């Protein structure tokens, strides 16, 4: 039996949805990660930064842009000691500035992912996966990267069947 880790970065609070800023109790990517787990099992791990991002949506966007331009690698609260026992990593994130949040880069760069299957899923409001799959290919040398799933953030709650079918197809 394959051992699965579902690692994700998500933003609750102020988010962009259908042209407006709304308040979310739970981030879209977290919702999608929980749907992946319900479909295929595995363990969940939330990527959290030591320094929290701004609560204000627009200020957070500026922070994300600055981090991207600087090639920042935010410090993370914690990380698993090893990913050795895992065969499949589902990696979830919102599309920030056309790719993954820099915190996801911080996480992935800590590990040798050669031989692992990497399955990315990305919440967004129309920008799709951006260039994140190309970035993952660079970061995860020697891993088998499967075609990612783009989930419209505002439709995450209604996307469980699509998310579950995709997750099962990864196995």
N, C-alpha and C positions, 0 to 999 in steps of 0.2 A: 504494500500500500504506500502510495506517495505521501510524503509529509509536506504540508502546505503552510506557508506564512502569508498573511494578508497584511501588508504594511501600507500605511496611508498617512497623508498629511491633509488636514481639513480645516476649514475656517467656519466657525459659527459666529453669530452676531451679525453685523452689517454685511450684506452681500448684494451683488447686482443681480437683478432678476427682471427680465422682460422690460428693460428700460428704466427701472426704478431701483432705489436702494430699499431693501427690506431687512427685517431682523429675523435671523434663523436661530432656533433653539439648538439645532444640530446641523452641522455642515453637510452639504450635498455629498461630498466625497466620503464622509463617515457613513452616511446612509447607504451609499453604494457599496462600501466595504462590508457593511453588515449583511447586505443582500448577497454578496459573493460568499461570505461565510455560511449563510443559511443554505446556499445552493450546493457548496462543495466541502463544507467543513473547514478545518484548519484553525490556526490561531490568529488573532488580531493583534497588531502592534501599531499604536499611534505615534507618529513622529511629532515630537514637541520641542520647540526651541526654548532655550533658557530665557532669552529676552522675548517677551511677547510682542507681537505686532500691534500696531495702533488699532484701537477699537473702531475708529472712523474709517469707513471703506476707502475713501479717496486718499487719506493719509497712508493707509496700508498699501495701496497701489503705488504710491511714491516710494515707500520703503522697498517694495518688491523690485521696482525699476532700478533703484539705486544699487541694491544687492546684485542684480543681474549685471549691470554695467561694471561694477567693481569685481565681479567674479567671487563674491563673498561666499563663505561657507559658515553659516550660522552654527553656533554651538548648540548641541542637542542636550535635552534633559537626561536622556538615557538611551542606551542601545543594547540589543542582545549581545552577549559576550561572543557569540559565534552564530553563523547561519549554516554551519556544517551539516546538521541533520535534516535540513530542508531540501526538497527536490524542486518545488515550485514556489516562486514568489509572485504574488499578485501585488502590483505597486500602484497605489491610487493617489491622485493629486488633482488639484484644480489647475487649469491653464492660467499661469501668471506670466504675463509679458511674452506669450508665445511658446512657453516651455513649462517645465516643472518649477515649483518654488525651490529656491536655492537650498532650503532645508532638506529636500529630497536628495539633492546632490551630496550634501554633507553625509547623509545616511549611507547611500550606496557606495560612496568612495571608501568607506571603512572596511569593506569586505571584498574578498576574492570570490566573484560570482561565476567563475568558469564552471561549465557543466550544469548550471542551474537553468531552469526554464523561467523566463521573466515574462509576466503577462500584465501590461500596463492598462490602467483605466483612468480616464480623465474627465472631470466635470468642467463644464464651460457653458457660456451662453451664446455659442455660435462659432467660436474660434477653433473648435475641434481639438485634435491632438497637438496642433501647432507643429513645432519641430522637436517635440519631446521624444518621439521614437528614435530620431537620429541621435539625440543626446544620450538616450539610453544605450544605443548601440555602441557609442564611444565609451561610456562609463562601465558597461558590463561586458568587458572583453571575455570572449570564450563562452558566454552564456547563449542560450537559445532564446531569442526574443520573438514572441508571437505577436500577431497583429493586435494592436490595442483596441479598446472600446472607448468611444467618445460618448458621453452621456450629457445631454442638455440639463444643466443644473436645475432649472425651473421645472423639469419633468422627471427628476430622479424618483420621486415617490411613486410615479406611475410607470416606472421602467423596470420593475422587478423581474418580469418574465424575460425581457431582453437581456438584462444583466445576468440572470441565472443561466440562460441558454448559452451565452458567451462563456461564462465561467466553466460550465460543464464541458464546453468544446475544447477548453485548454487542457483538460485532463487527458 
